[in-house]
Amino acid sequence: MKGSVLNYDPQSGSGLISGNDDRRYTFSGMDVQSDFNALSVGAIVDFTPEDNIAKSIFIIEPPRSASLNINLGDGVRGGKSRIVAALLALFLGSLGIHKFYLGYNRAGVIMLVISLGGWLMFGIPTMIIGFIAFIECIIYLMKSDDEFYNTYVAHKKEWF
């Protein structure tokens, strides 16, 4: 059965789903079978109802109207601007600053370490990391706000 998440408390690990049958089902975070990070209010889910409990929950579509996902205009959606990410990639990309901005700390640290350590190898690794950041800048600018949000914020794609 399909439904939408009405409420979810990550601290208690429980929530409420409104099913397509106009009934409400409680659920536990342990019953989520897909990307747990996409679980929030407004997400469209598929689940198996058992009494008034939702089991085997799969997220079909991330939320579109939840407070963090509102399109704020000027290239901002989900609290992250594709323009800011592109400018950071262009000017500070070899240091991985755009990765830190998007919340990809591991990727940011990798770029930072390779870039700083690359000077020991005549700057060649640093230039490669800078080229990767430049390509990511172009990719960010070529995407619409919705595509950028879905790819880099909702689905957390770290690398181009």
N, C-alpha and C positions, 0 to 999 in steps of 0.2 A: 504494500500500500504506500502511496505517496502522502507527504504532508510537509509542513514547515515548522521550523523550530520557533517556539514562542518564548522560551526562557531557557537559559543555561547558566549555571553557576559553576565555574571551573574549580572553585575551592571545595565545594561539596561533591562535585562530579555528577550532579544530577540536573535534570531539566524536564521540559514539557514540550510535546509535539502536538500540533493540531493536525489530525488526519483528514484526508479527503472525505471521510464519512461523517464529518462534523463532530467527531469525538476527540477527546484529549487523552494523550498517553504520556505517562511518565517514563523516563529513561535514565540509564546510568551511562556515564562516559565510557565505561568498559564495554558497552554494547556497540560502540561506533567502530565499524569495520574498515572505514576508508580514512583519508587524510584528516586526522583529528584537529589539525590547525585551522581547517576551514569551517569548523563547527562554531557557529555563532547565531544569534537571533536573526531570523529571516532566511536562513539556509533552507533550501528545498532538499528533502531527504526521502529515501525509500526505506521502508522498514517492515518488519514482520510483527503484527499485533498479537499479543498473548494476554488475554483479559484486558486490563487497562495499562499494560506495559508494552513499550516498543522495544523490540529485540532486533539484532542484526541490522543496524542502521548504516546506510551508505549515503554519503552526501552526493547529490546529483548536481546541484548548482549552488555556488557560494551566494551569500546574501547580496542583494542589490540595493536595498534601502536601509540597511542597518546604519547606525550613526557613524561608524568608522568608514563606511563605504559610500557616503554621499559624494556626488560630484560637486566639488566646491568651486568649479570654474577655474580659469587661468591654468589649466593643465594639472590641477590637483584632484586626486581621487584616492580615497582610502588614506588620507594624510600624507601621501607621497606625491611629489610633483615630478613628472617626467622631464620638465625643463630644468629643474634644479639638478636632477640626477644626471642629465646630459651635460650640463655646464660643469658639474663636479668631475665627471668622467673626462671632459675635454681639458680642463685646467689642472686638476689634481689626480687624474685617473691612474697615473703610474704609481701613486701611493695608495691606491685602493679606496680613496675617500668616498667615492660614489657607492661602493659596496657597503661601507659602514652606514651610509645614509639610508640605504635600502634595507638594512638589518641583516646583511650577510657578513657577519663578523669573521667567520672562518675564511671566506674568500677575500675579504679585505686584508686580513693578516697575511695570507699567502702572497697577495700582490705587493704588500708593503715590504715583506721580508725579501722577496725576489728582487724588488726594485732597489732596496738599500744594499743588499748583498751583491747585486749585479755590478756595482761599480768596481768590485774586486776583479771582475772579468771583463775589463775594458768597456763597461757600460752596455754590453750587448743584451744581457737579460733585461736590463732596465728599459732599453729601447723596445724590446719585444712586448713587455708589459704595457708600455706607453701606447704601442700600436693596438694592442687588445682593447685598452681603454678607449682609444679613438674610435675603433669599430663599434664598441658598445654605445658610445655617444651618438653615432649616426643611427644605430638601431633604435635607440630611445626616441630620437627625433622623428623617425619614420613611422612610429606607431601612433595610433590614436590614444586618447586618454584611457578609453575602455580596454584596448588591447594591452597597453602598458600595465594597467591595474591587474588585469586577469593573468598576465604572464609573470610579472615581477613582484606583485604584492600578494595576490590571492594564491597563486600556485607556486610562488617562491622559486622561480627559476634563477639560479645564481649566475650562470654563465650564458653567454649569447648562444 
